[in-house]
Amino acid sequence: MTDTDTGTEPPDTQPRGELALRMIAMPADTNPAGDIFGGWIMSLMDLAAGIAAAARAKGRTATAAVSHLSFLLPVKVGDVVCVYTEVIRVGRTSMSLAVEAWALPRGLGDRHKVTAAEFVMVAVDERGRPRPVPPA
């Protein structure tokens, strides 16, 4: 839904899904511009997707694909990055998750969405081969 006065999308005010992971951004995680490196944020999102997918699959999962990845705002040193996940589709051996990263500036104040993506995770057996996802 758009704001009829401005024609823009309203800002997200609440994360989608459940909190899966929380980390503080440290100086070692910065890029040459001094912001937090996007790859570090993506790795947190992958970890969070893996945690949520393994719980739903009742076992090991592997990342198959990432799509619709959007970096919305920079993350600064000292920000607390919170990653939320929601299972949005379940197939025979795979599932899709909406994954959002939100930042709390220096751990205080209002959180804001900084990155969003869709992850496809595949349930795998002990040999790494796809296996059926059990019913919910």
N, C-alpha and C positions, 0 to 999 in steps of 0.2 A: 504494500500500500504506500502511496506517495503522499507527501505533504502537499496539499492543494495550493498553498500560498507560494511555495518555492519550487515545486516540481521535483524535489529531491527525495531520496529514500530516508525515512526516519532512522536515526542511529540505533544500533543494537544496544539495549539496556540490560539484557540478561543473557548469560551464557546459555548455549544449547547443550543439553545433556547433563552428565554428572562429572564432578571433579575427579580426574584420574591421576593427576600429577601436579606437583608444585615445586618450583626451583627458584633460587635467587640468581639473577644475572651478575656475573663476576667480570672483572677486568680482562681475564684471560679469554673471555668469550667474545671479544670485540673484533670488528673488522677495521681496516685502515682508516675509516672515517670516524671511528670512535663509538659507533652504534654496535649493538649486539649483532653478531653474524647470523644471517638468515639460516645457514646450515645448522647452527646450534638450536634454533627454534624448531626447525624441521625434525631434528633428532628427538627433541622432547615430544613432539607430536607423534612421531613413529612409536616411541616407547609407550605413550598413553594409549594409542590405538592398539598396540600389542597387548597391553594389560586388559583392556575392555574386551577385545576379541577373544583372548584366551579364556576369560571368564564365561563368555557366551558359548564358546566352542567346547568348553570343559576339557581344555588341553592346549597343546602347542599350536601356534599359528605362525604364518609368515606373511610379510608384506608383499602383495602382488602388484599393486599400482597405487599411484597418488595422482589425483586430478583436481582441477579447479583450485589450485593453490594460489592464494592471494596474500601478499604482504601489504597490510593496510596502514600501519603506523610503525615507527621505529621503537625499539626497546632500548632502554638506557641501563648502564651499570647501576646495580642496586635495586632495580625493579624486580618484583616478585612475579614470575611467569606462572600462570595457572592454566592447565590444559584440560579441556572438557571434551567428553566423547558421547556420542549417541549412535547406537546401531540403527541404521535406517532401512537396510534391506538384508535379508538372509536368503541365500540360495542353497543348493545341495552341498557344496563344499566351501563356499565363500560367503563373505558378508561385506557390506559397505558401511562405513562409519563416517559421520560428520565429526570433524575434529576442529576445535577452535582454541586458539591461544589468546589469553587475556593477560594484561599486565596491570599490576598495582604499582604506581610510581613510588619507588623507595619503600614499598610495603605499606604505604599510607594512602589515603584519599580514595577517589573513585577509580574503579577498574575500567579499562577500555579494551576492546577487541583489537588485536594486533595482527593476527594471521588466522586464516581459515582454509580448510581443504577437505577433500573426500578421500578416504583411504579404503582400499579393497584388501581384505585380509583373507587368507586361505587357511582352513584347518588342515593340519598335516599330521601324519603318523610318525612313529619313531624313526622311520627311514626318510622322512621329509617328503613323502608322497601325499597328495590330496586325500582327505578322508571326509566322510559326511559330517555335517554339523548336526549335533543332536537336536531334537525338538526342544522348544523353550520350556 
